[in-house]
Amino acid sequence: MPTVNMHDAKSRLSKLVAAVRSGAEREFVIAINGTPAARLVPVAANPKPRWGLLKGKIQVPDDIDGNAAEVARLFEGNGD
């Protein structure tokens, strides 16, 4: 992981981002006066929600909403 001085990072930011984004570099460490201060890393892609991921792995009981009124009452602060 290459270390880049803050001044160099400011001047070459677009090139550093392109290198990280393309995978040419995994990350850069940005240093201030030789002391590591930050890391430039690619943003992880946001995966689309995977509906039905647990289908067949869990079972929801038929009476799952049996205590819905009680739970709502407790959330509203009427538990006594």
C-alpha positions as CSV (number, residue, x, y, z in Angstrom):
1,M,0.0,0.0,0.0
2,P,1.7,3.1,-1.2
3,T,1.9,6.2,1.0
4,V,1.3,9.6,-0.5
5,N,2.0,12.9,1.1
6,M,-1.0,15.2,1.5
7,H,0.3,17.8,-1.0
8,D,0.8,15.1,-3.6
9,A,-2.6,13.6,-2.9
10,K,-4.2,17.0,-3.5
11,S,-2.4,17.4,-6.8
12,R,-3.0,13.9,-8.0
13,L,-6.4,13.0,-6.4
14,S,-8.2,12.1,-9.6
15,K,-5.3,9.8,-10.7
16,L,-5.2,8.2,-7.2
17,V,-9.0,7.6,-7.3
18,A,-8.7,6.2,-10.8
19,A,-6.0,3.8,-9.7
20,V,-8.0,2.6,-6.7
21,R,-11.2,2.3,-8.7
22,S,-9.7,0.3,-11.5
23,G,-8.0,-2.1,-9.1
24,A,-4.4,-1.1,-10.1
25,E,-3.9,-0.2,-6.4
26,R,-5.9,-1.6,-3.5
27,E,-5.5,1.5,-1.4
28,F,-3.3,4.5,-0.7
29,V,-2.3,5.9,2.7
30,I,-2.4,9.7,2.8
31,A,0.2,11.1,5.2
32,I,0.7,14.4,6.9
33,N,4.4,15.2,7.5
34,G,5.1,11.5,7.1
35,T,2.5,10.4,9.6
36,P,-0.3,8.2,8.2
37,A,-3.6,10.1,8.5
38,A,-6.1,8.5,6.1
39,R,-6.7,5.7,3.7
40,L,-8.1,6.0,0.2
41,V,-10.0,2.8,-0.6
42,P,-12.7,1.9,-3.2
43,V,-16.3,2.1,-2.1
44,A,-17.9,-1.3,-1.8
45,A,-20.7,-1.8,-4.3
46,N,-24.2,-1.7,-2.8
47,P,-25.7,-5.1,-3.5
48,K,-29.4,-5.3,-4.4
49,P,-31.6,-6.7,-1.7
50,R,-31.9,-10.5,-2.0
51,W,-35.5,-11.1,-1.3
52,G,-36.3,-14.7,-0.2
53,L,-32.8,-15.3,1.0
54,L,-34.0,-17.3,4.0
55,K,-36.9,-19.1,2.2
56,G,-37.0,-22.7,3.4
57,K,-34.4,-22.0,6.1
58,I,-36.7,-20.5,8.8
59,Q,-40.3,-21.0,9.7
60,V,-42.6,-18.2,10.7
61,P,-45.3,-19.4,13.2
62,D,-48.9,-18.9,12.3
63,D,-49.5,-16.9,15.4
64,I,-46.6,-14.4,14.9
65,D,-48.9,-11.5,15.2
66,G,-50.7,-12.9,18.2
67,N,-49.2,-10.4,20.6
68,A,-49.2,-7.4,18.2
69,A,-51.5,-5.3,20.4
70,E,-49.4,-6.1,23.5
71,V,-46.2,-5.2,21.7
72,A,-47.7,-1.9,20.4
73,R,-48.9,-1.0,23.9
74,L,-45.4,-1.6,25.3
75,F,-43.8,0.5,22.6
76,E,-46.2,3.3,23.4
77,G,-45.1,3.3,27.0
78,N,-48.3,1.8,28.4
79,G,-46.6,-1.3,29.9
80,D,-48.1,-1.0,33.4
